[in-house]
Each structure stands twice: as C-alpha cells, then as structure tokens.
Amino acid sequence: MVAASLPPDITAPAPPVPYIETQQAAGVSADLLSTDLTQNRIEVSSSFQGAKVILYGAVFQPEDQPSDVVVIIRGPQASMRLIRKVKAGAVWLNSRPVVFEGAPGYYMAASSQPLDRITDFSHRRLLGLGLEYIAMDTSRENKVVTRYGVKDVVVNGIEDDYLDWRRAVIRLKSKAGLYNDNPLGVRFVDKNLFRAEVTLPSEAPIGDYTAEVWLFRDGQPVGYSEKKLTVEKVGFERFVYTVAHRHAWLYGLACVFMSMGMGALASRLFRRG
C-alpha cells in the first residue's frame, strides 16, 4: 500500500460515466490471433531487480487488410491509501485517509499506433484500453474501518470526488513505474508477426497477471487472445510472504518475540561492567 497526498487543485478530463468496467465486445473471434509469452512464471527472490517478458504473436488475415494490435497487461488488484490536503483557515491539513480499492496493481497498454488512431472513444472505454480508461472495480459504497492502527479510515468514501482520486492513483502508479502507456509498444516484425516487451519493475505486485491482445481492423475489434502470467515469491521470501498473509497473527507474534530476543541480546552485549 502507498501513502500519498492529493493536491487540492486537480482537474481531470472526466469520462461520461465515472465507474469504468470492461465488457466483452461483440463479433470478436479467437481464431484470428495466436499469441504466447516467452515465460509464464516469474520468480521473485531477495535479489529481484525486475523482469522483462516478450509477448509475441501472429495475425491470420484471409485478405490483405491493415491491422492494428493492442496489448493490455493487468496485474492483481491492490488497494492504495490516499490523503487529500484540505485548507482549514490559514493552514493545510491532511484529510481522513481514503483507501482506494479495485485498481490493478500493475497496468501496461501497448499498441501498434496511438489508441485514438486505432479505434474510437466508445471502444477504448468499453474495453478499458489506455490509462484514461483503466477498469477499476471500485465499490460505490462507503465503509469506515480501522486500518494501519488508525480509526475512522474511509474505504472508497469518494462519492463525487471519484475522478480526482482516480487520477491521483494513475499519477502515483505511473510515477512508481507500475502503470505505463506505450502508443508504439507493439512492433510488427513481419507482415503478420508482432512482438511487445513487458517490463515489470522490482515493485511489481505478487499474483496473477492477464495479458490481453486485441486485433482491430477499420476501428473495430475483430480478434482477441488472452494469456496468463504469474509473479510469485520463491525460497525463504515465499515462506515469510505466505505466513504473513495466511497466518497474520502467527507472523505478528513471531516478530514480537524476535524483537524481544534481539533487544535482550543487545542489552547483554552492550551492558557496561
């Protein structure tokens, strides 16, 4: 989770409907595309510095029609803790923290040319193509909970400010290298063969990723292919990660006892006389 401050003067080009959810386009065939990844599993250890995966594919064209390809990589959902700066009199104060849930922890959009030249706004929004139209499964309901040891934390209590929070999430994730929009990221190496490079930073979240490949002709989606990619911890890091997430109380007790033991050992080692 990331703690961040949201400037008060953010303005965002709002989509007509604030909550964006992807849908399957009609008339799309799975027989026009064949795709794969150079690797489907990435292992994360203490020395992990990021990884690069090549997505490659072929377009089957019964006729000599120009085609465009769009590649979307979506990571597992990850919540994000946000704080807005509000003015109270002559001073600026932090608002109650808002936990923005439902956004993908990683997102990459790569295409053979800029998306607005490939298809129109309605398809980009319908399919969640591009940073402006990332699908976020954000709840419309407000919840007030205790998190991070802080009471009265608002979860998705964003209401009419949804677009401001949404743009803040995209800006911060992009700055961290977790969101990327590359309008020339898909390259045709032959008439019907293409490739795209997927770069995962060292901060890439653990979990299952989806690689979506869309084929467009004359602005319409006509082909679709999907592959899975898994990022997982290995070795001792995997053991610690598993215990921390599946047995949080046991992990907490172990940390407490370890801290007490280290403190007692340090006291004995550095005791004078």
RAKAHU-V725646 format. One record per run of one state. SS is the DSSP state (~ for helix, > for strand, _ for the rest). FROM is the first residue (numbers start at 1). LEN is the number of residues. If there is no record, write none. Layout:
ss->SS from->FROM len->LEN
ss->SS from->FROM len->LEN
//
This chain:
ss->_ from->1 len->2
ss->> from->3 len->4
ss->_ from->7 len->22
ss->> from->29 len->1
ss->_ from->30 len->3
ss->> from->33 len->5
ss->_ from->38 len->3
ss->> from->41 len->4
ss->_ from->45 len->6
ss->> from->51 len->9
ss->_ from->60 len->8
ss->> from->68 len->7
ss->_ from->75 len->2
ss->> from->77 len->1
ss->_ from->78 len->2
ss->> from->80 len->9
ss->_ from->89 len->2
ss->> from->91 len->4
ss->_ from->95 len->3
ss->> from->98 len->3
ss->_ from->101 len->3
ss->> from->104 len->1
ss->_ from->105 len->2
ss->> from->107 len->5
ss->_ from->112 len->3
ss->~ from->115 len->4
ss->_ from->119 len->2
ss->~ from->121 len->7
ss->_ from->128 len->3
ss->~ from->131 len->3
ss->_ from->134 len->9
ss->> from->143 len->5
ss->_ from->148 len->2
ss->> from->150 len->6
ss->_ from->156 len->3
ss->~ from->159 len->17
ss->_ from->176 len->3
ss->> from->179 len->4
ss->_ from->183 len->3
ss->> from->186 len->3
ss->_ from->189 len->4
ss->> from->193 len->8
ss->_ from->201 len->6
ss->> from->207 len->11
ss->_ from->218 len->2
ss->> from->220 len->14
ss->_ from->234 len->1
ss->~ from->235 len->12
ss->_ from->247 len->1
ss->~ from->248 len->22
ss->_ from->270 len->4
//
